[in-house]
Amino acid sequence: MKIDIVTLFPEICRAPLSESIMKRARENGIVDLCVHNLRDWTQDKHHIVDDAPFGGGQGMVMKPEPIFAAVEELRRQIAEESKIEDRKSKIVLMSPAGSRFDQQMAAQLSRESHLIIICGHYEGVDHRVIEHLVDLEISIGDYVLTNGAIAAVVLVDAIARLLPGALGHERSAADDSFSGGLLEAPQYTRPAEFRGWKVPEVLLSGNHAEIEKWRKERAIKRTSQNRPDLLGRGD
């Protein structure tokens, strides 16, 4: 999978996406990630990317010209790379006004061959970008961040870990919270007793059927306590 991130703050993306699972996925060729500075596509000597909104109002709005130029150039580049069989690019805008991101959306996006992620900033982007360029607006939650680069890191991490070979165990992603509509059951490791608190006996029994039953029951209980809105969505 090829992912291009276009942002005003490249270093916000580069550091966290160069560690842990993402680092291994990139080194193993599972994901080809490039982070770009939007100012590289400006035409003026001051590299201006924003302007005051028409009609008045607070803050600044990201201009359409550099965003269109960036996406169009990245599309041309991917079209020239023979290693990408499906040359269609999915254009995503990180925005608090977008559709809420979840595990199902991550799974859908993980099947794309090329993502171009635009990171919003200031008071947002010129709406012509949304109307004529972007395929999907995404929000990672009902709150506002300083800029879309932070949200883009969350998006890329959630997608990349679903790619075949990204995780050490093929069942890891399938067992994650939200994948089956419930939160993940509690997990325990050694020691079997810590400060008088013991690991549930069923997990030490070796009875896999009983362990699976216990995990399902605890997953339902945990979901009921922490995310009751999820109940009824699973299989």
matplotlib code that plots the C-alpha trace (Angstrom):
import matplotlib.pyplot as plt

x = [0.0, 1.2, 0.3, 1.1, 0.4, 0.2, 0.6, 2.0, 3.7, 5.6, 7.6, 4.4, 3.8, 7.3, 8.3, 5.4, 5.2, 8.8, 8.5, 7.3, 4.9, 4.8, 8.6, 8.7, 5.9, 7.8, 11.1, 9.4, 7.8, 4.3, 3.5, 5.2, 4.7, 5.8, 5.1, 5.1, 5.1, 2.2, 4.3, 6.4, 3.5, 3.1, 4.1, 4.9, 8.2, 6.5, 4.9, 1.5, -1.1, -3.9, -6.1, -9.0, -12.4, -14.8, -17.8, -15.7, -15.1, -12.3, -9.3, -7.8, -8.8, -6.4, -6.1, -7.2, -4.2, -1.4, -3.8, -4.9, -1.3, -0.1, -2.8, -2.5, 1.3, 1.1, -1.5, 0.7, 3.6, 1.6, 0.3, 3.9, 4.8, 4.3, 4.3, 0.8, -1.6, -4.7, -3.7, -6.8, -6.0, -8.3, -8.2, -8.9, -9.3, -8.8, -11.4, -13.6, -16.6, -15.9, -17.4, -16.4, -13.5, -13.9, -12.5, -14.8, -13.6, -10.0, -10.6, -12.2, -9.3, -6.7, -7.9, -7.1, -3.8, -3.1, -4.2, -3.5, -4.3, -4.7, -4.3, -6.6, -5.5, -6.7, -10.4, -10.4, -9.9, -11.5, -14.7, -13.9, -11.3, -14.1, -16.5, -14.1, -11.1, -11.7, -13.3, -13.8, -13.7, -12.7, -12.9, -11.2, -13.6, -16.0, -13.4, -11.1, -7.3, -4.6, -4.1, -5.0, -1.5, -2.2, -5.3, -3.6, -1.1, -4.0, -5.6, -2.4, -1.5, -5.0, -5.0, -1.4, -1.7, -4.5, -2.3, -1.1, 2.2, 2.2, 1.5, 3.5, 0.4, -2.2, -5.0, -3.9, -5.9, -9.0, -9.0, -8.7, -11.4, -14.2, -13.3, -16.1, -18.4, -17.2, -14.3, -11.5, -11.7, -9.3, -5.7, -3.3, 0.3, 2.9, 3.1, -0.1, -0.4, 0.6, 0.1, -2.5, -4.4, -4.8, -5.3, -8.7, -8.4, -10.1, -7.1, -4.7, -6.9, -5.9, -9.6, -9.8, -13.5, -14.0, -11.4, -13.2, -16.5, -15.0, -13.5, -16.8, -18.6, -16.0, -15.9, -19.7, -19.4, -16.5, -18.4, -21.5, -19.6, -17.4, -19.2, -22.8, -23.5, -21.7, -23.9, -26.0, -23.7, -21.6, -22.4]
y = [0.0, 3.5, 6.4, 10.1, 12.6, 16.3, 18.6, 21.9, 20.0, 17.0, 16.3, 15.7, 12.7, 11.5, 10.8, 8.5, 6.8, 5.8, 3.7, 0.3, -1.6, 1.2, 1.2, -2.5, -2.3, 0.3, -1.6, -4.8, -3.0, -3.6, 0.1, 2.8, 6.1, 9.5, 12.8, 16.0, 19.7, 21.5, 24.6, 22.9, 23.4, 27.1, 29.6, 32.8, 33.6, 33.6, 30.1, 31.3, 28.6, 30.4, 33.6, 35.3, 33.8, 35.5, 37.0, 37.7, 35.6, 34.6, 32.6, 31.7, 29.3, 27.0, 28.0, 25.6, 26.1, 24.3, 21.5, 20.8, 21.0, 18.6, 16.0, 16.2, 15.8, 12.8, 11.2, 11.6, 10.0, 7.0, 6.5, 6.2, 3.5, 0.1, -1.6, -0.2, -2.3, -0.3, 3.2, 4.9, 7.1, 7.7, 11.3, 11.8, 15.0, 15.0, 17.4, 17.6, 18.0, 14.6, 11.1, 9.5, 7.1, 3.6, 0.1, -0.8, 2.3, 1.4, -2.1, -0.6, 1.9, -0.8, -2.4, 0.7, 0.7, 4.4, 7.0, 10.7, 12.2, 16.0, 17.5, 20.4, 23.3, 26.8, 27.2, 24.5, 24.3, 26.1, 24.2, 23.7, 21.2, 19.2, 19.6, 18.8, 16.9, 15.0, 11.5, 11.3, 13.6, 11.8, 12.9, 10.7, 11.9, 14.6, 17.1, 19.6, 19.2, 21.8, 20.4, 17.4, 16.0, 14.5, 12.9, 11.6, 9.7, 8.0, 7.1, 5.7, 3.6, 2.1, 1.3, 0.0, -2.5, -4.3, -4.9, -8.5, -9.1, -5.9, -7.6, -10.4, -12.7, -12.9, -13.1, -10.0, -7.5, -9.8, -10.0, -6.2, -4.2, -3.1, -5.8, -8.0, -5.2, -5.6, -4.3, -6.7, -9.0, -8.4, -9.8, -11.1, -12.3, -13.5, -13.6, -15.5, -13.7, -10.1, -8.2, -10.8, -10.3, -13.6, -14.3, -15.9, -19.6, -20.4, -18.8, -21.2, -24.3, -25.1, -25.6, -23.5, -23.8, -22.4, -19.7, -18.6, -18.6, -16.5, -14.0, -13.5, -12.9, -10.5, -8.7, -8.1, -7.0, -4.6, -3.2, -2.7, -0.7, 1.4, 1.5, 0.5, 2.2, -0.7, -3.5, -5.0, -4.1, -7.2, -10.6]
z = [0.0, -0.8, 1.5, 0.9, 3.7, 2.8, 5.8, 7.0, 9.8, 8.4, 11.6, 13.5, 11.3, 10.7, 14.3, 15.4, 12.1, 12.2, 15.4, 16.4, 14.1, 11.6, 11.4, 10.7, 8.2, 6.2, 6.5, 5.2, 2.3, 3.6, 3.4, 1.4, 3.4, 2.3, 4.2, 2.2, 3.2, 1.5, 1.2, -1.5, -3.9, -3.3, -6.1, -4.1, -2.4, 1.1, 0.6, 1.6, 2.1, 3.7, 3.4, 5.2, 4.6, 2.2, 4.0, 7.1, 10.3, 12.5, 11.5, 8.2, 5.5, 3.6, -0.1, -2.8, -5.3, -3.4, -2.3, -5.9, -7.1, -4.5, -5.1, -8.9, -8.8, -6.4, -8.7, -11.7, -9.8, -8.7, -12.3, -13.4, -10.9, -12.5, -9.1, -8.4, -10.4, -9.4, -10.1, -8.6, -5.6, -2.7, -1.5, 2.2, 4.2, 7.9, 9.3, 12.4, 10.1, 8.5, 9.0, 12.3, 11.9, 13.3, 12.9, 10.0, 8.1, 8.8, 7.3, 4.2, 3.7, 4.2, 0.9, -1.1, -3.1, -2.7, -0.1, -0.3, 3.1, 3.3, 6.8, 7.5, 9.6, 10.7, 10.1, 7.5, 3.7, 0.9, 0.2, -3.4, -2.3, -0.6, -3.6, -6.4, -5.1, -1.9, -1.9, 1.9, 4.9, 8.1, 11.8, 14.4, 17.1, 18.3, 19.3, 17.6, 17.4, 16.7, 13.2, 11.0, 11.1, 14.5, 13.3, 10.1, 12.3, 14.1, 10.7, 9.2, 12.2, 12.4, 8.7, 8.4, 11.3, 9.3, 6.3, 5.9, 7.6, 9.6, 13.0, 14.4, 14.7, 11.9, 14.5, 16.4, 14.4, 14.2, 18.1, 18.6, 20.3, 17.9, 15.3, 16.4, 17.7, 21.3, 23.3, 23.9, 27.0, 29.9, 29.4, 32.0, 32.0, 34.6, 37.5, 38.2, 41.5, 42.1, 45.4, 46.3, 43.0, 41.2, 37.5, 36.9, 37.3, 33.9, 32.1, 33.8, 33.1, 29.6, 28.7, 25.5, 25.2, 28.7, 28.1, 24.9, 26.8, 29.6, 27.2, 25.4, 28.7, 29.9, 26.6, 26.8, 30.4, 29.6, 26.6, 28.7, 31.3, 29.0, 25.6, 25.9, 22.6, 20.9, 22.2, 19.5, 16.7, 16.8, 15.3]

ax = plt.figure().add_subplot(projection="3d")
ax.plot(x, y, z, "-o")
ax.set_aspect("equal")
plt.show()
